[in-house]
């Protein structure tokens, strides 16, 4: 398993897209399992066996949840469209090629609408859209975390994000002292932060 540091330093947009896609799929699976009270390791429907439903179908279930904001549904659609092109079209190995080949002008327009364009030209074209894709992943991750801990009443969305990101960064720094961060470690840490937030809330 390639570690997170190598992925971040890599110039491969395909690795970047696939890495965050795998991480989001696992969080989507975990979220559905919590909502439906399913043990993932024993599940034949939302687990990772050959007979389980696809990532696309899992996302459709998330989008069908009542009160899922329209913008979040659009963001899931954009994330999945980009992911599918990078995963299944050999010529799509960069965001430049993706936009040229796929003609996905609406997705490019949305990415630029949701996430500001770099004004000082400090980022290359690829780096800028890799950054936008990560921000898209992060927004969807925060939405899924809200579903996981929806019984915790934070005053604002900003409060939730600040608390989660603070705890996540602290734990990742601690774990990265002796070994590079793998995707398994990333997902394990997300799970730990969610559980710790629940514990803290129940004690308050």
C-alpha positions as CSV (number, residue, x, y, z in Angstrom):
1,X,0.0,0.0,0.0
2,X,1.5,3.3,-1.0
3,X,1.6,5.7,1.9
4,X,-0.1,9.1,2.1
5,X,3.2,11.0,2.0
6,X,4.1,9.4,-1.4
7,X,0.7,10.1,-2.8
8,X,0.9,13.8,-1.8
9,X,4.3,14.2,-3.3
10,X,3.5,12.2,-6.4
11,X,2.9,14.1,-9.7
12,X,0.3,11.5,-10.7
13,X,-3.2,12.9,-10.7
14,X,-4.6,9.4,-11.2
15,X,-3.0,8.1,-8.0
16,X,-4.3,11.2,-6.3
17,X,-7.9,10.7,-7.5
18,X,-7.9,7.0,-6.7
19,X,-6.4,7.4,-3.3
20,X,-9.1,9.8,-2.1
21,X,-11.8,7.8,-3.9
22,X,-10.9,4.7,-1.9
23,X,-10.9,6.6,1.3
24,X,-14.3,8.1,0.6
25,X,-15.8,4.8,-0.4
26,X,-14.7,3.2,2.9
27,X,-16.2,6.1,4.8
28,X,-19.5,5.9,2.8
29,X,-19.6,2.2,3.6
30,X,-19.0,2.8,7.3
31,X,-21.7,5.5,7.3
32,X,-24.3,3.3,5.8
33,X,-23.3,0.5,8.2
34,X,-23.9,2.8,11.2
35,X,-27.2,4.1,9.8
36,X,-28.5,0.6,9.0
37,X,-26.9,-1.1,12.0
38,X,-24.9,-3.5,9.8
39,X,-21.6,-5.2,10.6
40,X,-19.5,-4.5,7.5
41,X,-17.2,-7.5,7.8
42,X,-20.3,-9.8,7.8
43,X,-22.4,-7.9,5.3
44,X,-23.2,-9.4,1.9
45,X,-24.8,-6.1,0.7
46,X,-22.6,-3.2,1.6
47,X,-19.3,-5.0,2.5
48,X,-16.5,-5.5,0.1
49,X,-17.3,-9.0,-1.3
50,X,-17.9,-9.6,-5.0
51,X,-21.7,-9.6,-4.4
52,X,-21.8,-6.3,-2.6
53,X,-23.3,-3.2,-4.1
54,X,-21.0,-0.9,-6.0
55,X,-19.5,2.4,-4.8
56,X,-21.9,4.2,-7.2
57,X,-24.9,2.4,-5.6
58,X,-23.7,3.2,-2.1
59,X,-23.5,6.9,-3.0
60,X,-27.0,6.8,-4.4
61,X,-28.2,5.6,-1.0
62,X,-26.4,8.4,0.7
63,X,-27.9,10.9,-1.8
64,X,-31.4,9.5,-1.1
65,X,-31.1,10.2,2.6
66,X,-33.8,12.7,3.6
67,X,-32.5,16.3,3.9
68,X,-29.3,15.7,2.0
69,X,-28.6,19.2,0.6
70,X,-28.8,19.6,-3.1
71,X,-25.3,21.0,-3.3
72,X,-24.0,17.9,-1.5
73,X,-25.8,15.7,-4.0
74,X,-24.1,17.6,-6.9
75,X,-20.7,17.3,-5.2
76,X,-21.1,13.6,-4.9
77,X,-22.0,13.4,-8.6
78,X,-19.0,15.5,-9.6
79,X,-16.7,13.4,-7.4
80,X,-17.9,10.1,-8.8
81,X,-17.8,11.3,-12.4
82,X,-14.2,12.4,-12.1
83,X,-13.3,9.2,-10.2
84,X,-14.9,7.0,-12.8
85,X,-13.1,8.6,-15.7
86,X,-9.7,8.4,-14.0
87,X,-10.3,4.8,-13.0
88,X,-11.7,3.5,-16.3
89,X,-10.4,5.6,-19.2
90,X,-6.7,5.0,-19.9
91,X,-6.2,8.4,-21.6
92,X,-7.4,10.2,-18.6
93,X,-4.3,10.4,-16.5
94,X,-4.3,14.1,-15.7
95,X,-6.9,16.8,-15.1
96,X,-5.9,18.5,-18.3
97,X,-6.7,15.4,-20.3
98,X,-9.8,14.8,-18.2
99,X,-11.4,18.1,-19.1
100,X,-10.2,17.8,-22.8
101,X,-11.5,14.3,-23.3
102,X,-14.6,14.2,-21.2
103,X,-15.9,17.7,-22.1
104,X,-17.2,18.0,-18.5
105,X,-17.5,21.7,-18.6
106,X,-20.2,21.8,-15.9
107,X,-17.9,19.9,-13.5
108,X,-15.0,22.3,-14.2
109,X,-17.3,25.3,-13.7
110,X,-18.6,23.9,-10.4
111,X,-15.1,23.1,-9.1
112,X,-14.1,26.7,-9.8
113,X,-17.3,28.0,-8.3
114,X,-16.9,26.0,-5.1
115,X,-13.2,26.5,-4.7
116,X,-11.4,29.7,-5.5
117,X,-9.0,29.9,-8.4
118,X,-5.3,30.6,-7.5
119,X,-4.6,34.2,-8.4
120,X,-0.8,34.3,-8.0
121,X,0.0,31.4,-10.4
122,X,1.9,29.6,-7.6
123,X,0.3,26.3,-8.5
124,X,0.5,24.4,-11.8
125,X,-2.8,23.5,-13.5
126,X,-2.5,19.9,-12.3
127,X,-1.7,20.9,-8.7
128,X,-4.6,23.3,-8.6
129,X,-7.2,20.8,-9.7
130,X,-5.7,18.1,-7.5
131,X,-6.2,20.6,-4.7
132,X,-9.8,21.3,-5.7
133,X,-10.5,17.5,-5.9
134,X,-9.1,17.1,-2.3
135,X,-11.3,20.0,-1.1
136,X,-14.2,18.2,-2.8
137,X,-13.3,15.0,-0.9
138,X,-13.0,17.0,2.3
139,X,-16.5,18.5,2.0
140,X,-18.0,15.1,1.3
141,X,-16.1,13.6,4.2
142,X,-17.4,16.3,6.6
143,X,-21.0,15.6,5.4
144,X,-20.5,11.9,6.1
145,X,-19.0,12.6,9.5
146,X,-22.1,14.7,10.3
147,X,-24.3,11.7,9.5
148,X,-22.1,9.5,11.7
149,X,-22.3,11.8,14.7
150,X,-25.7,13.5,14.0
151,X,-26.8,13.1,17.6
152,X,-24.1,15.4,18.7
153,X,-25.5,18.9,18.6
154,X,-22.8,21.4,17.5
155,X,-23.8,25.0,17.4
156,X,-22.5,25.5,13.9
157,X,-21.0,23.6,11.0
158,X,-17.8,25.6,11.5
159,X,-17.6,24.4,15.1
160,X,-17.9,20.7,13.9
161,X,-15.2,21.1,11.2
162,X,-12.8,22.9,13.5
163,X,-13.1,20.3,16.3
164,X,-12.8,17.3,13.9
165,X,-9.9,18.7,11.9
166,X,-8.0,19.7,15.1
167,X,-8.4,16.2,16.5
168,X,-7.6,14.5,13.2
169,X,-4.4,16.5,12.6
170,X,-3.2,15.9,16.2
171,X,-3.7,12.1,15.9
172,X,-2.1,11.9,12.4
173,X,0.9,13.8,13.6
174,X,1.3,11.5,16.5
175,X,1.0,8.4,14.4
176,X,3.4,9.7,11.7
177,X,6.2,10.1,14.2
178,X,7.5,6.6,13.6
179,X,5.9,5.3,10.4
180,X,4.5,6.8,7.2
181,X,0.8,7.3,7.1
182,X,-1.1,4.7,5.0
183,X,-4.6,4.9,3.8
184,X,-5.6,2.3,6.4
185,X,-4.1,4.5,9.1
186,X,-5.9,7.5,7.7
187,X,-9.3,5.7,7.8
188,X,-8.5,4.2,11.3
189,X,-7.8,7.7,12.6
190,X,-11.0,9.1,11.2
191,X,-12.9,6.3,12.9
192,X,-11.1,7.0,16.2
193,X,-11.9,10.7,16.1
194,X,-15.6,10.1,15.4
195,X,-15.8,7.7,18.4
196,X,-13.8,10.0,20.7
197,X,-16.2,12.9,19.8
198,X,-19.1,10.7,20.7
199,X,-17.5,9.8,24.0
200,X,-16.7,13.4,24.8
201,X,-20.3,14.4,24.0
202,X,-21.8,11.7,26.2
203,X,-19.7,12.8,29.1
204,X,-20.7,16.4,28.8
